[in-house]
Amino acid sequence: MSVPLTIEWRIVTEGKEKRIDSKENIFEIVFSGYKLFPIDSPLDIMRHKESDQIGTAIVNKITFENNQTICTYQLVKLYSVN
């Protein structure tokens, strides 16, 4: 039985991110399905697939469970709050 896996090079939040540590700018986002992100490398953050980059993040942790990916990342640059 195969498991679909997508390799991502940017984080598209769709506004679903949740701040879990405001001092360190740590966020968590849950994606349906299994997505693999590079860890400890800067990635672009975008609000929507076709929108401009709003910041840069470094993924700290990825967890796969119940056909979901839980991605924990640190926001290292913010270009726009909208």
N, C-alpha and C positions, 0 to 999 in steps of 0.2 A: 504494500500500500504506500503510495507516494504522498508527500505532504507539500502543498504549494508554498514556495518561499520567494519573496521578492527582496532584491538587494536595492537599497535606497541610498542616494548620495545627497539628499536634502530632507529636511523635516517640513512637512506641510501640515500646519496645525488646524486649519479650519476653525480656529477659535476654541478648540477643545482642550487646550493645555491647562494644567492645574499647577499653581505655584505651591511647592511643598517646603521651601526654605527661602524666605525673603532676603535674609542677610547674604547668603551665598548665591542667590539667583538660580536656585535649583527648581526645575519644572518636571512634571510627569505628564505623559500623554499616552492614551490607550488607542491602539489601532486594531481594527478587525483583521483577522488573518495573521500570517507570520511575515514580519519584515525584519531584515537584517541591516544594521547601520554600522559604519566604521566606528570603533570606540577610540577615544582619545585623539580624534582628528577633528579639525574645524569643519563644520557643515553649515550650509546656508539654511536659514529659517524663513519660511514663506507662509503667509496667511492662507493663500489659495494656490492651486497649481499654476495658474497663469498670472499671478500677481508678482510684484517686485519683492526682492529680498528685504526682510524687515530686521534681520540680525544674523548673528553667528553663534553657534552653539557647539559644545563638546559633549558627546554622549558618554555618560559614565556607566550606565547599566542597561541591559536589555533582558527582559524576562518573557518567556513564551509560556502561555497557559490558556487552556480552554479556547483554542483557536483565536487567541488575541496576543498582541505584542504590547508589553508595557515598556515604554522607553523613558528613562530618566536622563535628563541633560542639564548642563549648566549654561546659562546664557552669558556669553562673554562679550558680545557687542550688541547694541540695540541702535538701529538706524531710524526707526519710526515706531510710534506707539499705536498707530492706526492700521 
